[in-house]
Amino acid sequence: MTKKELALEVIERLKKAYPDADCTLDYDEAWKLLVSVRLAAQCTDARVNVVVQDLYARYPDVNALAGASPEEIESVVHPCGLGKSKARDISACMRILRDQYGGKVPDDFDALLSLPGVGRKSANLIMGDVFGKPAIVTDTHCIRLCNRIGLVDHIKEPKKVEMALWKIVPPEEGNALCHRFVEHGRAVCSARTRPWCSICCLADICARTDVTESQ
């Protein structure tokens, strides 16, 4: 089986296993996802979803948040960790959205990358979830599962994994596949415990499978 054939089989099986997989950050506007994804660095999505409720109650739109000082933002978001740097990036980002984009999040990948605190993972998430464009989000789950399954070979750098996946994953499937990697990584192919290979829907095609691990 080629890597492209393997990718197509993985996509179909994970679709059946996790038909409703989606972003686990709560948002109803693009700028809110931009804020949440910055706060999610080294923090759980569940905690971010709680913290942003207070943030958005105080600053309900881009203009309001752009007008807040980094110190004011930090006072709200500090439970997410790295409060000072995250608040600084959010403040600068919202001001750019206000001053250069009329309060809107740009739908251009390079423009997103130019925003403070936005890397390839965040930019891809926004391109895929908000704008419905082809995207591959190489978070820790994606990188771990792709290496274990055999979609990539001993590649740990996020950009290199992303580039490798673009070659074998249909563009329209990339975003949803990465959300399903998150679900599967949390439920079955865990990083903190041994993977539950005996109950994995990919066990017979996975390069890493060892059913004795989950006995």
C-alpha positions in Angstrom: 0.0 0.0 0.0 1.4 3.4 -1.0 1.3 6.3 1.5 -1.4 7.9 -0.7 -3.5 4.8 -0.5 -2.9 4.5 3.2 -4.0 8.1 3.7 -7.3 7.5 1.8 -8.0 4.4 3.9 -7.2 6.3 7.1 -9.5 9.1 6.1 -12.5 6.8 5.4 -12.1 4.8 8.6 -11.8 7.9 10.8 -14.8 9.4 9.1 -16.8 6.4 10.2 -15.3 6.5 13.7 -15.7 10.2 14.3 -18.3 11.6 11.9 -18.9 14.7 13.9 -15.3 15.7 14.7 -14.9 19.4 14.8 -12.8 22.2 16.4 -13.1 21.9 20.2 -12.5 25.7 20.7 -15.8 27.6 21.1 -16.3 30.5 18.8 -19.0 32.2 16.7 -16.8 34.8 15.0 -13.5 34.5 13.2 -11.6 36.9 15.5 -12.7 34.8 18.5 -11.1 31.7 17.1 -8.0 33.8 16.5 -7.9 34.7 20.1 -8.7 31.3 21.4 -6.1 29.5 19.3 -3.4 31.8 20.7 -4.6 31.1 24.3 -4.6 27.4 23.6 -0.8 27.1 23.4 0.3 24.9 26.3 -3.3 25.0 27.6 -6.3 22.8 27.2 -9.2 23.8 24.9 -11.6 23.2 27.8 -9.9 25.8 30.0 -9.7 28.3 27.1 -13.4 28.0 26.5 -14.0 28.9 30.1 -11.6 31.8 30.2 -12.7 33.5 27.0 -16.3 33.8 28.4 -15.1 36.5 30.8 -12.8 38.1 28.1 -15.6 38.5 25.6 -18.1 39.7 28.2 -15.6 42.6 28.9 -14.5 43.1 25.3 -17.3 42.0 23.0 -15.8 42.9 19.6 -12.5 43.6 17.9 -12.6 47.3 18.6 -13.2 46.8 22.3 -10.4 44.2 22.6 -8.0 46.4 20.5 -8.6 49.2 22.9 -7.7 47.2 25.9 -4.1 47.3 27.2 -2.0 44.1 27.3 -2.1 44.3 31.1 -5.9 44.4 31.1 -6.1 41.4 28.8 -3.5 39.5 30.9 -5.6 40.0 34.0 -8.3 37.9 32.4 -6.4 35.3 30.4 -3.6 34.5 32.9 -5.3 31.2 33.9 -4.3 29.9 30.4 -0.6 30.3 31.3 2.0 32.4 29.6 -0.4 35.3 30.2 2.0 38.2 29.4 3.1 37.0 26.0 -0.4 35.8 25.0 -1.9 39.1 26.1 0.7 41.1 24.2 0.1 39.1 21.0 -3.7 39.3 21.3 -3.5 43.1 21.9 -1.2 43.6 18.9 -3.3 41.3 16.7 -6.6 43.0 17.4 -5.1 46.4 16.8 -3.9 45.2 13.3 -7.3 43.8 12.6 -8.9 47.1 13.6 -6.5 49.4 11.8 -5.6 47.4 8.7 -8.5 45.0 8.0 -11.6 46.9 9.2 -12.1 44.6 12.1 -12.2 41.5 9.9 -9.9 38.4 9.9 -8.1 38.2 6.6 -8.8 35.0 4.5 -5.3 35.0 3.1 -2.8 32.5 4.6 0.3 34.8 4.3 -1.7 37.7 5.8 -2.7 35.5 8.8 1.0 34.4 9.3 2.0 38.1 9.5 -0.3 38.6 12.6 1.4 38.5 16.0 1.3 35.1 17.6 -0.1 33.3 14.5 1.9 30.4 13.2 1.2 27.9 10.5 -0.9 25.7 12.8 -3.2 28.6 13.8 -3.4 30.0 10.2 -4.4 26.6 8.8 -7.0 26.1 11.5 -8.6 29.5 10.6 -8.3 28.9 6.9 -10.1 25.5 7.2 -12.6 26.1 9.9 -13.6 29.7 9.2 -13.1 30.1 5.5 -13.6 26.5 4.4 -10.4 26.4 2.4 -7.9 23.5 2.2 -5.9 23.3 5.4 -3.7 20.8 7.3 -3.3 21.6 11.0 -0.2 19.8 12.3 -0.7 19.8 16.0 0.8 17.3 18.4 -1.9 14.7 17.8 -1.5 14.9 14.0 2.3 14.6 14.2 2.2 11.7 16.6 -0.5 9.7 14.7 1.0 10.3 11.3 4.3 8.9 12.5 2.8 6.0 14.2 0.5 5.1 11.4 3.2 5.4 8.8 1.9 8.4 6.8 5.2 10.1 7.5 8.5 8.5 8.5 10.2 9.9 11.6 9.3 13.5 10.9 8.6 15.6 13.9 8.8 19.2 12.6 5.3 20.5 12.1 5.9 22.2 8.7 7.7 19.2 7.3 4.7 16.9 8.4 2.3 19.4 6.8 4.2 19.5 3.5 4.4 15.6 3.5 0.6 15.4 4.1 -0.2 17.8 1.3 1.3 15.3 -1.1 -0.9 12.4 0.0 -4.1 13.9 1.4 -6.8 15.3 -0.9 -7.0 19.1 -0.2 -10.7 18.9 0.6 -10.1 16.3 3.3 -7.2 17.8 5.2 -9.0 20.0 7.7 -11.5 17.4 8.8 -8.8 14.7 9.0 -6.8 16.7 11.4 -9.9 17.2 13.7 -10.4 13.4 13.6 -6.7 12.9 14.5 -7.4 15.0 17.6 -10.4 12.9 18.5 -8.6 9.6 17.8 -5.4 10.8 19.6 -7.4 11.6 22.7 -9.6 8.5 22.8 -7.4 5.7 21.5 -3.9 6.7 20.3 -2.8 8.5 23.4 0.5 10.2 24.1 0.3 9.8 27.8 -0.5 6.1 27.9 0.2 3.3 25.6 -2.1 3.3 22.6 -5.1 1.1 22.7 -4.2 -0.8 19.6 -6.7 -3.6 20.3 -9.7 -1.3 19.9 -8.2 0.9 17.1 -10.1 1.1 13.8 -6.7 1.5 12.1 -4.9 -1.4 13.8 -4.6 -3.7 10.7 -3.1 -0.9 8.6 -1.0 0.9 11.2 2.8 0.6 11.1 3.0 0.9 14.9 0.3 -1.6 15.9 1.1 -3.8 18.9 -2.0 -5.3 20.4 -0.1 -6.6 23.4 0.3 -3.0 24.6 -3.4 -2.6 25.5 -4.0 -5.9 27.0 
